Amino acid sequence: MTTDTLIEFPAPIAVKAMGLDADDFETLITELVVPHIKPHPVTVTTLPSSGGKYLSVSIRFTALSLEQLHAVYAVLKEESRVLYTL
């Protein structure tokens, strides 16, 4: 895998995970991602789908490296309840 990137680190990043709307989905995503971005402050926002079946969880933080982003996306990819990531 190449490490070439157009992103200059540190950089403000928003990672989004989408899945079925359940009471604990926001908590699940936060608990998966935050250990990879501590101690930096994060902002978590949610947006339900128009039909209410799905929930989008966005986590905004300052990414320090491409490796850090890869770690965040890897942990989300491993979670079966995450249907899509952006």
N, C-alpha and C positions, 0 to 999 in steps of 0.2 A: 504494500500500500504506500502510496506517495504521501508526503507531508506538505506538498505544495498547497497553499491556500491564499485566497485573496483577502482573508480577514487579518487585520492587524491586531494583535493581542497586547494588552487586555482590551476586550471589546464587549459592549453591551449586547446581550443575546437573549432571545426569547425562545424557549423550547416548549412545544405544545404536544400534548398527548390526548388522544380521544378514545373513548370507550363507552360502554353502556353506562347509563346514569344509575349509580347506586350510592347509598348513603356514605360509603367509605372510599369512593373512587378518588376524590380530591386528596384525602389523607394518604391513600396508597401511593399516588404519584409523588406527593411531597416527600414521603418517607423514602422513596426510592432515589430521588434526585438530590435532595439536600445534603446527604453525606458526601457527595462528590463536589460540592461547591462551598462548603464551609471554609472559613468563617464569614464569608461575604454575605451581605444582606440580599435577600430575595424578595420578590413580589409575586404572589400567587393570585391569579384570577381565574374564574370559571365562567363558562357560557354554555347553557343547555341548548340542545337543538330545538328547532321550532316545534317539533312533535313531542319533545321531552324524553325521547328514548335514549339519547346520547348526551355525553358531557365532554366538553373540551376544557382541559386544565392547562393554563399557560404559566410558566415559571420564568420570570425575568431576573437575570443576574449578570454579573461581570465575569465573562469567561477569561481565564488566564492563559489557556493554551488549547491547541487543537486536540491534544491528548485528553484534556479534561472534557471537551465536547464529545469525543468518541466514547469516553466512559459513561457519560450521561445517556447518550443514545443507546449504548449497549445494554445498560440496565433496563431501559424502557423496552427494548426489543425482546428481552428475555421474559418479560411479564406477559402472560397470556391474556390478561384483561385489557391490555392496550391494543387497540385495533389499528390505529394510525399514529404516526408522529410527524411533526413538521419542525 
